[in-house]
Amino acid sequence: MAIRSISLTMCNDNVFFTKYLIKLITLTLLWCCSLHITLASTAIATQTEQLLDDYLELIVDNQPDAITRLEQILAQLPQDVPISTKVRAFSYHIRNHLMYQQTDLALQQAEHLLQLAYAAGLQDAITEALLTQFNVLMYIQEQHAMPQSPRLNIIKLATELNQQLTQTRDARIRYVGHILLAEMYMHQQSDYETALTHYYSAYDIIQKTADNQTVRRTIHLLEHIGRMHLSLNNPALAYPYISQAIDIAIRHNIQRRLALLYLLKGYTEEQLQQPEQELASLQTGLVWAEKMQEQNTAISIMHNIGLYYQQKKLYDKAAAILNEALRKSAALHDTYNTNNIMMSLGIVQVKSGNQQQGIVLIEQSLPYFRQTLDQAALHDVLGEVANSYQQAGLFKQQADTLLEQSQLTEALFHTGQDERIQALQKQFDTSQLAQKERQLEQENANTASQTEYKSLQHKFMPLLVIAILCITLLLWLLCRRRRFWHSKR
Protein backbone atom coordinates (compact mmCIF):
# COMPACT_ATOMS: atom_id res chain seq x y z
CA MET A 1 0.00 0.00 0.00
CA ALA A 2 2.90 2.30 0.73
CA ILE A 3 4.30 1.66 -2.74
CA ARG A 4 0.86 2.29 -4.34
CA SER A 5 0.48 5.44 -2.30
CA ILE A 6 3.88 6.68 -3.47
CA SER A 7 2.95 5.87 -7.08
CA LEU A 8 -0.26 7.92 -6.84
CA THR A 9 1.62 10.84 -5.37
CA MET A 10 4.15 10.69 -8.15
CA CYS A 11 1.31 10.47 -10.69
CA ASN A 12 -0.42 13.49 -9.16
CA ASP A 13 2.84 15.36 -9.23
CA ASN A 14 3.27 14.51 -12.91
CA VAL A 15 -0.28 15.70 -13.72
CA PHE A 16 0.34 18.93 -11.80
CA PHE A 17 3.66 19.40 -13.57
CA THR A 18 2.06 18.79 -16.99
CA LYS A 19 -0.75 21.28 -16.33
CA TYR A 20 1.73 23.85 -15.07
CA LEU A 21 3.91 23.30 -18.14
CA ILE A 22 0.93 23.76 -20.49
CA LYS A 23 -0.04 27.00 -18.71
CA LEU A 24 3.53 28.22 -18.87
CA ILE A 25 3.76 27.46 -22.62
CA THR A 26 0.38 29.17 -23.22
CA LEU A 27 1.42 32.29 -21.30
CA THR A 28 4.72 32.33 -23.15
CA LEU A 29 2.94 32.12 -26.49
CA LEU A 30 0.53 34.90 -25.48
CA TRP A 31 3.44 37.06 -24.35
CA CYS A 32 5.24 36.43 -27.64
CA CYS A 33 2.11 37.36 -29.60
CA SER A 34 1.68 40.50 -27.50
CA LEU A 35 5.34 41.36 -28.00
CA HIS A 36 5.00 40.76 -31.75
CA ILE A 37 1.97 43.07 -31.93
CA THR A 38 3.77 45.74 -29.91
CA LEU A 39 6.89 45.47 -32.05
CA ALA A 40 4.79 45.51 -35.23
CA SER A 41 2.94 48.62 -34.02
CA THR A 42 6.24 50.28 -33.15
CA ALA A 43 7.65 49.37 -36.55
CA ILE A 44 4.58 50.82 -38.31
CA ALA A 45 4.88 54.04 -36.28
CA THR A 46 8.62 54.32 -36.99
CA GLN A 47 8.09 53.74 -40.70
CA THR A 48 5.26 56.31 -40.88
CA GLU A 49 7.25 58.86 -38.88
CA GLN A 50 10.15 58.41 -41.33
CA LEU A 51 7.78 58.97 -44.27
CA LEU A 52 6.56 62.17 -42.61
CA ASP A 53 10.18 63.29 -42.09
CA ASP A 54 10.79 62.64 -45.81
CA TYR A 55 7.70 64.73 -46.60
CA LEU A 56 9.18 67.67 -44.64
CA GLU A 57 12.39 67.36 -46.67
CA LEU A 58 10.50 67.23 -49.97
CA ILE A 59 8.10 70.11 -49.34
CA VAL A 60 11.03 72.52 -49.11
CA ASP A 61 12.06 71.76 -52.70
CA ASN A 62 8.92 70.50 -54.41
CA GLN A 63 5.54 71.39 -52.91
CA PRO A 64 3.29 69.64 -55.48
CA ASP A 65 5.16 66.32 -55.20
CA ALA A 66 5.24 66.65 -51.40
CA ILE A 67 1.48 67.17 -51.21
CA THR A 68 0.90 64.12 -53.44
CA ARG A 69 3.25 62.10 -51.23
CA LEU A 70 1.36 63.15 -48.09
CA GLU A 71 -1.97 62.11 -49.63
CA GLN A 72 -0.46 58.67 -50.33
CA ILE A 73 0.76 58.41 -46.72
CA LEU A 74 -2.71 59.27 -45.40
CA ALA A 75 -4.42 56.82 -47.78
CA GLN A 76 -2.14 53.98 -46.61
CA LEU A 77 -2.19 54.89 -42.92
CA PRO A 78 -2.79 51.66 -40.94
CA GLN A 79 -5.73 51.49 -38.56
CA ASP A 80 -3.49 50.60 -35.62
CA VAL A 81 -1.02 53.46 -36.11
CA PRO A 82 -0.38 55.31 -32.81
CA ILE A 83 -2.57 58.36 -32.24
CA SER A 84 0.42 60.70 -32.01
CA THR A 85 1.58 59.67 -35.51
CA LYS A 86 -1.97 60.01 -36.87
CA VAL A 87 -2.31 63.50 -35.39
CA ARG A 88 1.03 64.53 -36.89
CA ALA A 89 0.08 63.27 -40.37
CA PHE A 90 -3.31 65.00 -40.36
CA SER A 91 -1.82 68.23 -38.98
CA TYR A 92 0.34 68.46 -42.13
CA HIS A 93 -2.75 67.73 -44.23
CA ILE A 94 -4.62 70.58 -42.53
CA ARG A 95 -1.75 73.03 -43.12
CA ASN A 96 -1.85 72.13 -46.81
CA HIS A 97 -5.43 73.42 -46.95
CA LEU A 98 -4.04 76.86 -46.11
CA MET A 99 -1.90 76.80 -49.27
CA TYR A 100 -5.15 76.67 -51.26
CA GLN A 101 -6.90 79.32 -49.13
CA GLN A 102 -9.30 76.67 -47.74
CA THR A 103 -9.46 78.29 -44.31
CA ASP A 104 -12.95 77.08 -43.31
CA LEU A 105 -12.05 73.47 -44.09
CA ALA A 106 -8.71 73.81 -42.27
CA LEU A 107 -10.37 75.26 -39.16
CA GLN A 108 -13.07 72.56 -39.14
CA GLN A 109 -10.55 69.73 -39.43
CA ALA A 110 -8.27 71.32 -36.82
CA GLU A 111 -11.20 71.32 -34.36
CA HIS A 112 -11.90 67.64 -35.11
CA LEU A 113 -8.22 66.74 -34.73
CA LEU A 114 -8.08 68.44 -31.32
CA GLN A 115 -11.16 66.49 -30.15
CA LEU A 116 -9.52 63.26 -31.34
CA ALA A 117 -6.34 64.05 -29.39
CA TYR A 118 -8.22 64.97 -26.21
CA ALA A 119 -10.23 61.72 -26.46
CA ALA A 120 -6.99 59.73 -26.63
CA GLY A 121 -5.58 61.64 -23.64
CA LEU A 122 -1.99 61.67 -24.92
CA GLN A 123 -0.12 64.87 -24.05
CA ASP A 124 2.08 65.11 -27.17
CA ALA A 125 -0.88 64.47 -29.46
CA ILE A 126 -2.93 67.14 -27.66
CA THR A 127 -0.14 69.71 -27.99
CA GLU A 128 0.38 68.96 -31.69
CA ALA A 129 -3.34 69.27 -32.42
CA LEU A 130 -3.49 72.51 -30.42
CA LEU A 131 -0.56 74.08 -32.26
CA THR A 132 -2.19 73.03 -35.57
CA GLN A 133 -5.33 74.93 -34.60
CA PHE A 134 -3.17 77.84 -33.47
CA ASN A 135 -1.36 77.83 -36.82
CA VAL A 136 -4.66 77.95 -38.71
CA LEU A 137 -5.91 80.86 -36.60
CA MET A 138 -2.64 82.73 -37.14
CA TYR A 139 -3.10 82.38 -40.89
CA ILE A 140 -6.73 83.51 -40.70
CA GLN A 141 -5.79 86.55 -38.63
CA GLU A 142 -3.05 87.45 -41.11
CA GLN A 143 -5.72 87.38 -43.83
CA HIS A 144 -7.90 89.65 -41.62
CA ALA A 145 -10.69 87.11 -41.48
CA MET A 146 -10.58 86.04 -37.83
CA PRO A 147 -13.83 84.26 -36.81
CA GLN A 148 -15.73 86.06 -34.07
CA SER A 149 -15.59 83.47 -31.31
CA PRO A 150 -14.38 84.08 -27.74
CA ARG A 151 -13.15 80.48 -27.54
CA LEU A 152 -10.96 81.01 -30.61
CA ASN A 153 -9.24 84.10 -29.22
CA ILE A 154 -5.66 83.77 -30.42
CA ILE A 155 -4.08 85.25 -27.26
CA LYS A 156 -6.06 82.86 -25.07
CA LEU A 157 -5.03 79.99 -27.31
CA ALA A 158 -1.39 81.14 -27.19
CA THR A 159 -1.46 81.02 -23.38
CA GLU A 160 -2.94 77.52 -23.45
CA LEU A 161 -0.40 76.33 -26.02
CA ASN A 162 2.48 77.70 -23.95
CA GLN A 163 1.22 75.78 -20.90
CA GLN A 164 0.86 72.55 -22.89
CA LEU A 165 4.42 72.90 -24.24
CA THR A 166 5.83 72.68 -20.70
CA GLN A 167 4.31 69.18 -20.38
CA THR A 168 5.27 67.96 -23.86
CA ARG A 169 8.15 65.50 -24.34
CA ASP A 170 8.63 65.48 -28.14
CA ALA A 171 11.37 67.98 -29.08
CA ARG A 172 9.93 68.53 -32.58
CA ILE A 173 6.54 69.56 -31.21
CA ARG A 174 8.07 71.86 -28.59
CA TYR A 175 10.31 73.48 -31.21
CA VAL A 176 7.44 74.14 -33.65
CA GLY A 177 5.24 75.43 -30.83
CA HIS A 178 7.79 77.99 -29.66
CA ILE A 179 8.47 79.12 -33.25
CA LEU A 180 4.76 79.69 -33.89
CA LEU A 181 4.35 81.59 -30.62
CA ALA A 182 7.39 83.75 -31.40
CA GLU A 183 6.06 84.63 -34.87
CA MET A 184 2.61 85.45 -33.52
CA TYR A 185 3.94 87.75 -30.78
CA MET A 186 6.36 89.39 -33.21
CA HIS A 187 4.21 89.93 -36.31
CA GLN A 188 0.70 90.17 -34.88
CA GLN A 189 1.23 91.65 -31.41
CA SER A 190 4.53 93.55 -31.88
CA ASP A 191 5.60 92.07 -28.54
CA TYR A 192 9.27 91.58 -29.41
CA GLU A 193 10.38 90.74 -25.89
CA THR A 194 8.04 87.74 -25.60
CA ALA A 195 8.87 86.72 -29.16
CA LEU A 196 12.58 86.69 -28.39
CA THR A 197 11.99 84.55 -25.30
CA HIS A 198 10.22 81.92 -27.44
CA TYR A 199 12.94 82.03 -30.10
CA TYR A 200 15.57 81.38 -27.43
CA SER A 201 13.49 78.51 -26.01
CA ALA A 202 13.35 76.99 -29.50
CA TYR A 203 17.12 77.42 -29.83
CA ASP A 204 17.73 75.56 -26.55
CA ILE A 205 15.54 72.69 -27.78
CA ILE A 206 17.23 72.41 -31.17
CA GLN A 207 20.71 72.29 -29.62
CA LYS A 208 19.74 69.01 -27.93
CA THR A 209 18.57 67.23 -31.10
CA ALA A 210 20.53 65.53 -33.86
CA ASP A 211 17.99 64.34 -36.47
CA ASN A 212 17.76 65.07 -40.19
CA GLN A 213 15.83 68.32 -39.55
CA THR A 214 18.22 69.82 -36.98
CA VAL A 215 20.34 71.78 -39.45
CA ARG A 216 17.35 73.21 -41.37
CA ARG A 217 15.63 74.22 -38.14
CA THR A 218 18.79 75.87 -36.85
CA ILE A 219 19.08 77.93 -40.05
CA HIS A 220 15.39 78.87 -39.89
CA LEU A 221 15.73 79.92 -36.26
CA LEU A 222 18.87 82.02 -36.76
CA GLU A 223 17.22 83.73 -39.73
CA HIS A 224 14.14 84.68 -37.72
CA ILE A 225 16.10 85.93 -34.70
CA GLY A 226 18.03 88.10 -37.16
CA ARG A 227 14.77 89.35 -38.69
CA MET A 228 13.45 90.29 -35.27
CA HIS A 229 16.52 92.38 -34.47
CA LEU A 230 16.14 94.08 -37.85
CA SER A 231 12.54 94.94 -36.96
CA LEU A 232 13.87 96.60 -33.81
CA ASN A 233 16.45 98.60 -35.83
CA ASN A 234 19.32 96.57 -34.35
CA PRO A 235 21.25 95.55 -37.52
CA ALA A 236 24.47 95.06 -35.55
CA LEU A 237 22.73 92.38 -33.45
CA ALA A 238 21.02 90.85 -36.50
CA TYR A 239 24.15 90.51 -38.63
CA PRO A 240 25.89 87.65 -36.72
CA TYR A 241 22.74 85.49 -36.80
CA ILE A 242 22.22 85.94 -40.54
CA SER A 243 25.92 85.36 -41.30
CA GLN A 244 25.92 82.22 -39.14
CA ALA A 245 22.81 80.93 -40.94
CA ILE A 246 24.55 81.40 -44.31
CA ASP A 247 27.70 79.64 -43.09
CA ILE A 248 25.68 76.63 -41.86
CA ALA A 249 23.66 76.47 -45.10
CA ILE A 250 26.83 76.49 -47.22
CA ARG A 251 28.59 73.96 -44.98
CA HIS A 252 25.65 71.52 -45.20
CA ASN A 253 24.85 72.28 -48.87
CA ILE A 254 21.32 73.52 -48.10
CA GLN A 255 20.89 75.69 -51.18
CA ARG A 256 17.17 76.41 -50.93
CA ARG A 257 17.52 79.12 -48.26
CA LEU A 258 20.64 80.83 -49.58
CA ALA A 259 18.96 83.37 -51.88
CA LEU A 260 16.70 84.62 -49.10
CA LEU A 261 19.54 84.68 -46.58
CA TYR A 262 21.73 86.75 -48.91
CA LEU A 263 18.78 89.11 -49.41
CA LEU A 264 18.60 89.58 -45.63
CA LYS A 265 22.36 89.97 -45.41
CA GLY A 266 22.29 92.68 -48.07
CA TYR A 267 19.48 94.50 -46.28
CA THR A 268 21.40 94.31 -42.99
CA GLU A 269 24.55 95.67 -44.64
CA GLU A 270 22.53 98.56 -46.02
CA GLN A 271 21.36 99.32 -42.49
CA LEU A 272 24.99 99.16 -41.34
CA GLN A 273 25.94 101.57 -44.16
CA GLN A 274 28.12 99.05 -46.00
CA PRO A 275 26.98 99.66 -49.61
CA GLU A 276 29.72 97.66 -51.38
CA GLN A 277 29.05 94.58 -49.26
CA GLU A 278 25.29 95.12 -49.72
CA LEU A 279 25.49 95.06 -53.52
CA ALA A 280 27.77 91.99 -53.47
CA SER A 281 25.34 90.11 -51.20
CA LEU A 282 22.34 91.04 -53.34
CA GLN A 283 24.08 89.96 -56.54
CA THR A 284 25.09 86.65 -54.95
CA GLY A 285 21.52 86.17 -53.75
CA LEU A 286 20.15 86.87 -57.24
CA VAL A 287 22.43 84.19 -58.69
CA TRP A 288 21.12 81.67 -56.15
CA ALA A 289 17.49 82.72 -56.69
CA GLU A 290 17.79 82.20 -60.45
CA LYS A 291 19.65 78.90 -60.00
CA MET A 292 16.98 77.57 -57.62
CA GLN A 293 14.14 79.12 -59.69
CA GLU A 294 12.87 81.11 -56.69
CA GLN A 295 11.06 83.78 -58.66
CA ASN A 296 9.51 85.66 -55.75
CA THR A 297 12.84 85.91 -53.94
CA ALA A 298 14.52 87.03 -57.19
CA ILE A 299 11.95 89.83 -57.48
CA SER A 300 12.60 90.92 -53.88
CA ILE A 301 16.35 91.03 -54.58
CA MET A 302 15.80 93.05 -57.77
CA HIS A 303 13.71 95.45 -55.69
CA ASN A 304 16.54 95.91 -53.18
CA ILE A 305 19.08 96.43 -55.97
CA GLY A 306 16.76 99.19 -57.21
CA LEU A 307 16.84 100.73 -53.72
CA TYR A 308 20.65 100.52 -53.80
CA TYR A 309 20.69 102.53 -57.06
CA GLN A 310 18.23 104.98 -55.49
CA GLN A 311 20.60 105.54 -52.56
CA LYS A 312 23.39 106.20 -55.07
CA LYS A 313 21.04 108.68 -56.86
CA LEU A 314 21.20 106.59 -60.02
CA TYR A 315 17.47 107.10 -60.59
CA ASP A 316 17.35 105.86 -64.20
CA LYS A 317 18.99 102.55 -63.26
CA ALA A 318 16.74 102.29 -60.21
CA ALA A 319 13.57 102.93 -62.25
CA ALA A 320 14.63 100.40 -64.91
CA ILE A 321 15.17 97.47 -62.54
CA LEU A 322 12.12 98.37 -60.41
CA ASN A 323 9.85 98.45 -63.49
CA GLU A 324 11.20 95.05 -64.57
CA ALA A 325 10.62 93.66 -61.07
CA LEU A 326 7.08 95.16 -61.02
CA ARG A 327 6.25 93.48 -64.34
CA LYS A 328 7.44 90.08 -63.08
CA SER A 329 5.66 90.51 -59.75
CA ALA A 330 2.34 91.37 -61.40
CA ALA A 331 2.66 88.32 -63.67
CA LEU A 332 3.06 86.10 -60.60
CA HIS A 333 0.20 87.84 -58.73
CA ASP A 334 2.66 88.50 -55.91
CA THR A 335 0.68 91.05 -53.90
CA TYR A 336 3.37 91.86 -51.35
CA ASN A 337 6.16 92.46 -53.86
CA THR A 338 3.83 94.36 -56.20
CA ASN A 339 2.86 96.87 -53.49
CA ASN A 340 6.40 97.06 -52.15
CA ILE A 341 7.85 97.83 -55.59
CA MET A 342 5.10 100.36 -56.32
CA MET A 343 6.01 102.19 -53.11
CA SER A 344 9.72 102.23 -53.98
CA LEU A 345 9.06 103.21 -57.60
CA GLY A 346 6.87 106.07 -56.36
CA ILE A 347 9.68 107.32 -54.09
CA VAL A 348 12.14 107.14 -57.00
CA GLN A 349 9.72 109.10 -59.20
CA VAL A 350 9.38 111.81 -56.54
CA LYS A 351 13.16 112.05 -56.12
CA SER A 352 13.72 112.24 -59.88
CA GLY A 353 11.20 115.10 -60.26
CA ASN A 354 7.99 113.24 -61.23
CA GLN A 355 6.22 114.14 -57.97
CA GLN A 356 2.63 113.73 -59.09
CA GLN A 357 3.15 110.30 -60.65
CA GLY A 358 5.24 109.20 -57.69
CA ILE A 359 2.69 110.25 -55.04
CA VAL A 360 -0.04 108.34 -56.89
CA LEU A 361 2.03 105.12 -56.69
CA ILE A 362 2.84 105.71 -53.01
CA GLU A 363 -0.79 106.31 -52.04
CA GLN A 364 -1.95 103.26 -54.00
CA SER A 365 0.33 100.95 -52.02
CA LEU A 366 0.19 102.57 -48.54
CA PRO A 367 -3.21 101.06 -47.46
CA TYR A 368 -1.85 97.56 -48.09
CA PHE A 369 1.08 98.17 -45.74
CA ARG A 370 -1.17 99.64 -43.05
CA GLN A 371 -3.10 96.35 -43.10
CA THR A 372 -0.27 93.85 -43.33
CA LEU A 373 2.93 95.16 -41.75
CA ASP A 374 3.87 94.91 -38.09
CA GLN A 375 4.38 98.16 -36.21
CA ALA A 376 8.16 98.30 -36.64
CA ALA A 377 8.06 97.81 -40.42
CA LEU A 378 5.17 100.27 -40.83
CA HIS A 379 7.10 102.82 -38.75
CA ASP A 380 9.94 102.75 -41.33
CA VAL A 381 7.58 102.94 -44.32
CA LEU A 382 5.80 105.99 -42.89
CA GLY A 383 9.14 107.77 -42.53
CA GLU A 384 9.83 107.25 -46.26
CA VAL A 385 6.31 108.41 -47.16
CA ALA A 386 6.67 111.56 -45.03
CA ASN A 387 9.93 112.43 -46.80
CA SER A 388 8.25 112.01 -50.20
CA TYR A 389 5.37 114.28 -49.19
CA GLN A 390 7.91 116.90 -48.12
CA GLN A 391 9.77 116.71 -51.44
CA ALA A 392 6.47 116.97 -53.32
CA GLY A 393 5.48 120.05 -51.28
CA LEU A 394 2.51 118.29 -49.66
CA PHE A 395 3.19 119.53 -46.13
CA LYS A 396 -0.21 118.72 -44.60
CA GLN A 397 0.07 115.07 -45.71
CA GLN A 398 3.63 115.08 -44.38
CA ALA A 399 2.48 116.34 -40.97
CA ASP A 400 -0.32 113.75 -40.78
CA THR A 401 2.09 110.96 -41.68
CA LEU A 402 4.67 112.08 -39.12
CA LEU A 403 1.96 112.20 -36.44
CA GLU A 404 0.96 108.62 -37.28
CA GLN A 405 4.61 107.60 -37.15
CA SER A 406 5.16 109.27 -33.76
CA GLN A 407 2.19 107.39 -32.31
CA LEU A 408 3.77 104.15 -33.48
CA THR A 409 7.09 105.22 -31.98
CA GLU A 410 5.50 105.58 -28.53
CA ALA A 411 3.81 102.19 -28.79
CA LEU A 412 6.84 100.47 -30.26
CA PHE A 413 9.79 101.73 -28.27
CA HIS A 414 8.23 102.07 -24.85
CA THR A 415 10.49 102.62 -21.85
CA GLY A 416 12.40 99.59 -20.69
CA GLN A 417 11.77 97.27 -23.65
CA ASP A 418 15.16 97.87 -25.25
CA GLU A 419 16.96 97.24 -21.95
CA ARG A 420 15.07 93.99 -21.36
CA ILE A 421 15.77 92.79 -24.90
CA GLN A 422 19.46 93.62 -24.43
CA ALA A 423 19.42 91.61 -21.19
CA LEU A 424 17.79 88.66 -22.99
CA GLN A 425 20.42 88.95 -25.71
CA LYS A 426 23.25 88.81 -23.17
CA GLN A 427 21.63 85.83 -21.48
CA PHE A 428 21.33 84.05 -24.82
CA ASP A 429 24.93 84.87 -25.78
CA THR A 430 26.12 83.46 -22.44
CA SER A 431 24.05 80.31 -23.00
CA GLN A 432 25.39 79.94 -26.54
CA LEU A 433 28.99 80.36 -25.31
CA ALA A 434 28.43 77.76 -22.60
CA GLN A 435 27.00 75.38 -25.21
CA LYS A 436 30.08 75.83 -27.40
CA GLU A 437 32.35 75.24 -24.39
CA ARG A 438 30.47 72.03 -23.56
CA GLN A 439 30.82 70.87 -27.16
CA LEU A 440 34.55 71.66 -27.08
CA GLU A 441 34.96 69.78 -23.78
CA GLN A 442 33.09 66.81 -25.24
CA GLU A 443 35.27 66.86 -28.35
CA ASN A 444 38.40 67.02 -26.17
CA ALA A 445 37.10 64.18 -24.00
CA ASN A 446 36.36 62.10 -27.09
CA THR A 447 39.84 62.83 -28.45
CA ALA A 448 41.41 61.87 -25.12
CA SER A 449 39.37 58.65 -25.00
CA GLN A 450 40.40 57.75 -28.53
CA THR A 451 44.06 58.46 -27.70
CA GLU A 452 43.85 56.34 -24.55
CA TYR A 453 42.13 53.55 -26.47
CA LYS A 454 44.84 53.57 -29.15
CA SER A 455 47.51 53.54 -26.43
CA LEU A 456 45.90 50.54 -24.77
CA GLN A 457 45.69 48.86 -28.17
CA HIS A 458 49.42 49.35 -28.69
CA LYS A 459 50.17 47.95 -25.23
CA PHE A 460 47.74 45.06 -25.50
CA MET A 461 48.66 43.80 -28.98
CA PRO A 462 52.13 42.42 -28.00
CA LEU A 463 50.62 40.66 -24.98
CA LEU A 464 47.90 39.18 -27.20
CA VAL A 465 50.48 37.91 -29.68
CA ILE A 466 52.56 36.33 -26.85
CA ALA A 467 49.42 34.69 -25.40
CA ILE A 468 48.47 33.24 -28.79
CA LEU A 469 51.99 31.89 -29.26
CA CYS A 470 51.95 30.29 -25.78
CA ILE A 471 48.58 28.64 -26.43
CA THR A 472 49.79 27.39 -29.81
CA LEU A 473 52.92 25.96 -28.19
CA LEU A 474 50.87 24.22 -25.47
CA LEU A 475 48.55 22.70 -28.08
CA TRP A 476 51.54 21.48 -30.05
CA LEU A 477 53.06 19.89 -26.92
CA LEU A 478 49.75 18.21 -26.05
CA CYS A 479 49.49 16.80 -29.55
CA ARG A 480 53.03 15.42 -29.32
CA ARG A 481 52.31 13.91 -25.90
CA ARG A 482 49.12 12.30 -27.20
CA ARG A 483 50.95 10.77 -30.15
CA PHE A 484 53.62 9.47 -27.75
CA TRP A 485 51.06 7.65 -25.56
CA HIS A 486 49.36 6.19 -28.62
CA SER A 487 52.68 4.84 -29.84
CA LYS A 488 53.27 3.20 -26.40
CA ARG A 489 49.99 1.32 -26.69
Residue pairs with C-beta under 8 A, 6 or more apart in sequence:
41 80
41 81
41 82
44 78
44 80
44 81
45 81
45 82
45 85
48 73
48 77
48 78
48 81
48 85
48 89
49 85
49 88
51 69
51 73
52 73
52 85
52 88
52 89
52 92
53 211
53 212
53 213
54 69
55 66
55 69
55 70
55 73
55 92
56 213
57 212
57 213
58 65
58 66
58 69
59 66
59 67
60 216
60 256
61 256
63 99
67 96
67 99
70 89
70 92
70 93
70 96
71 93
73 89
74 89
74 90
74 93
77 86
77 89
83 116
83 117
83 120
83 122
83 125
84 122
84 124
84 125
84 128
84 170
86 116
87 113
87 116
87 117
87 125
87 128
87 129
88 128
90 109
90 113
91 113
91 128
91 129
91 131
91 132
93 109
94 106
94 109
94 110
94 113
94 132
94 136
95 106
95 132
95 135
95 136
97 103
97 105
97 106
97 109
98 106
98 135
98 136
98 139
103 136
103 139
103 140
103 143
103 145
106 136
106 139
107 133
107 136
107 137
107 140
107 147
110 129
110 132
110 133
110 136
111 133
113 129
113 132
113 133
114 126
114 129
114 130
114 132
114 133
116 125
116 129
117 125
117 126
117 128
117 129
117 130
118 126
118 129
123 164
123 167
123 168
123 169
124 168
124 169
124 170
124 173
126 164
127 161
127 164
127 165
127 167
127 168
127 170
127 173
127 174
127 177
128 170
128 173
130 157
130 160
130 161
130 164
131 161
131 173
131 176
131 177
131 180
133 157
134 154
134 157
134 158
134 161
134 180
134 184
135 180
137 146
137 152
137 154
137 157
138 154
138 180
138 183
138 184
138 188
140 146
140 147
141 154
141 188
142 187
142 188
142 372
144 371
146 152
146 154
150 156
154 184
154 188
155 189
158 181
158 184
158 185
161 177
161 180
161 181
162 177
162 181
164 177
165 173
165 174
165 177
165 178
168 174
168 177
171 205
171 206
171 208
171 209
172 209
172 213
174 201
174 202
174 205
175 202
175 205
175 206
175 209
175 217
178 198
178 199
178 201
178 202
178 205
179 198
179 199
179 202
179 220
179 221
179 224
181 194
181 195
181 198
182 195
182 196
182 197
182 198
182 199
182 202
182 224
182 228
183 195
183 224
185 191
185 192
185 194
185 195
185 198
186 192
186 195
186 228
186 231
186 374
187 374
188 374
190 374
190 375
190 376
190 411
190 412
192 228
192 231
192 232
192 376
192 417
192 421
193 417
193 420
193 421
193 424
195 228
196 225
196 228
196 421
196 424
196 425
197 424
199 221
199 224
199 225
199 228
200 424
200 427
200 428
200 431
202 221
203 221
203 225
203 428
203 432
204 431
206 214
206 217
206 218
206 221
207 435
209 217
215 248
215 252
215 254
216 254
216 257
218 245
218 248
219 245
219 248
219 249
219 254
219 257
219 261
220 257
222 241
222 242
222 244
222 245
222 248
223 241
223 242
223 245
223 257
223 260
223 261
223 264
225 238
225 241
226 238
226 239
226 241
226 242
226 245
226 264
226 268
227 238
227 264
228 238
229 235
229 237
229 238
229 241
230 238
230 264
230 267
230 268
230 271
231 374
231 376
231 377
232 376
232 418
232 421
233 271
233 376
235 268
235 271
235 272
236 272
237 425
238 268
239 265
239 268
239 269
239 272
242 261
242 264
242 265
242 268
243 265
245 257
245 261
246 258
246 261
246 262
246 265
248 254
249 255
249 257
249 258
249 261
250 258
255 288
255 291
255 292
256 292
256 294
258 285
258 288
258 292
259 285
259 286
259 288
259 289
259 292
259 294
259 297
259 298
259 301
260 285
260 294
260 297
261 285
262 281
262 282
262 284
262 285
262 288
262 301
263 281
263 282
263 285
263 297
263 300
263 301
263 304
265 281
265 285
266 277
266 278
266 279
266 281
266 282
266 285
266 301
266 304
267 278
267 304
269 275
269 277
269 278
269 281
270 278
270 304
270 307
270 308
270 311
275 308
275 311
275 312
278 308
279 305
279 308
282 301
282 304
282 305
282 308
283 305
285 297
285 301
286 298
286 301
286 302
286 305
288 294
289 295
289 297
289 298
289 301
290 298
295 328
295 332
296 332
296 334
296 337
298 328
299 325
299 328
299 329
299 332
299 334
299 337
299 341
300 337
300 340
302 321
302 322
302 324
302 325
302 328
303 322
303 325
303 337
303 340
303 341
303 344
305 321
306 318
306 319
306 321
306 322
306 325
306 341
306 344
306 345
306 348
307 318
307 344
309 315
309 317
309 318
309 321
310 318
310 344
310 347
310 348
310 351
313 351
315 348
315 351
315 352
316 352
318 348
319 345
319 348
319 349
319 352
322 341
322 344
322 345
322 348
323 345
325 337
325 341
326 338
326 341
326 342
326 345
329 337
329 338
329 341
330 338
335 368
336 372
339 365
339 368
339 369
340 365
342 361
342 362
342 364
342 365
343 361
343 362
343 365
343 366
343 369
343 381
343 384
343 385
345 358
345 361
346 357
346 358
346 359
346 360
346 361
346 362
346 364
346 365
346 388
347 358
347 362
347 384
347 387
347 388
348 358
349 355
349 357
349 358
349 361
350 358
350 359
350 362
350 388
350 391
350 392
351 358
351 391
355 391
355 392
355 393
356 392
358 388
358 392
359 388
359 389
359 392
359 394
362 385
362 388
366 381
366 385
369 377
369 378
369 381
370 378
373 381
375 408
375 411
375 412
376 412
378 408
379 405
379 408
379 409
379 412
382 401
382 402
382 404
382 405
382 408
383 405
385 401
386 398
386 401
386 402
386 405
389 395
389 397
389 398
389 401
390 398
